[in-house]
Amino acid sequence: MELDYKAIGKRVKIARIRADLTQERLSEVVGVSPSHMSNIETGTTRVSLTTLVATANALGVTADELLCDSVKAARTPFEQDIAGVLEGCDPYELRVIADVTASLRDALRRDARLRDR
């Protein structure tokens, strides 16, 4: 299995922005050069496990949140993303989103069954 370093980098960048940190400040806290942190965020370099854990700790997020695009069992970050989408929706919007989501889930499962044949 190959890790998606671009997706990991994107999540690092999003978490850094949410934490209101500059790339330079995050690199200081993590103990890497600013250019290395930039390469991590763009996915042009492979981030080590040690650096990934230090980055997660510095950003106040879990490693799962940074790796969720690569870890099959990572549900919580995606559930949080969905909860964020639903935040502030009125009852009509919630109903439409629920109906579309259920239809999409059913279609994905049908397609999976057809692929597995």
N, C-alpha and C positions, 0 to 999 in steps of 0.2 A: 504494500500500500504506500502510495506517495502522498506526502502532506501537501496541502495547498498553502504555500507560503504567502501568496498574494492575499488570500482570504484572512490568514492570521494577521498579516500586516495591517490590513484594513481594519480589523477589529481592535488592534493595538491603537491605531490612530484615532478611531472613534472613542475609545475609552480614555485616551489622553486628552482629547478635546473636552469630553464630559468632565474630566477631572480638572479642567482649566490649567493644564500644564503645557509649557512649550516643549518642543522636541529637545531643546538644549537642557532644560531642567530635568526632564525625564531621563535623559542619558546620564546626567550627573548622578541622580539618585540610583540608577541601575548599575552604574560603573562601566559604561561603554562610551565610545566616542559619539559625538553628534552625527557624524557621517554614517557610523554603523547603525544607529537608531533610525536614521533616514532610510537606509537600505532594508532594515527590518520592516518598516512601515510600507515600503513599496514592494516588498516581497522579492527583492533582488538578491537577498542573502538568506541563508538558512540560519534561523535563530536556534541557539543551543538551549537545552532544557534548563540549565542554570540561569541563563539570561531571560528565558520565558517566565520562569517562576519569579525572578526578581522584578520583572516588568509587571506581572500580575499583582504582586505585593505592593509595588509603588503606586499602581493605579487603583488599588482597593477593589480589584475584581478577582474572580477565580480563574484558574488556568482553563477550566471548562469553557468559560465565556470567550476566551481567546482562541480555543481550539475547536469550538462547537461545529465549525464547518468540516472538520476532519474526523471528529469522533462520532460514530454512529449512534451511540447511546445518549448523547448530550441533548436533553430535552429542555432543561430549565432556561437557558438563554433564549431559545426560540419561543418558549412560552412567555417569557418576559417581553420579547419583541411583539408578540401578538397582543399581550395585555396593553402595551403602549399604543398600539393601533386602535384598540377599542376604547381607550381613555377619552372621555369627552363626547362619545357618540350618543346621539339621541336614540330613543327606542326603535324608531323606524330604521335607522342606520344599522343598529345592532341586529335587527331581524334580517335585513338584506345580507349583511355580512355572514350571519349564521347560515342562511340558506345557501349562499354561494360557497361557503366553506364546506358544508356537508356535501354538496354536489361535486365539488372538486375532489374531496376525499374519496367519494364513491368512484369517480372516474379514474383516479390514480390506482385504486385497488383493482378495478376491472382491468386496467392496462397491465398491472403487475401479474395478474393471473394469466393473461394472454401471453405475456413474455415468458412465463414459467413453463408453458406447455411444451 
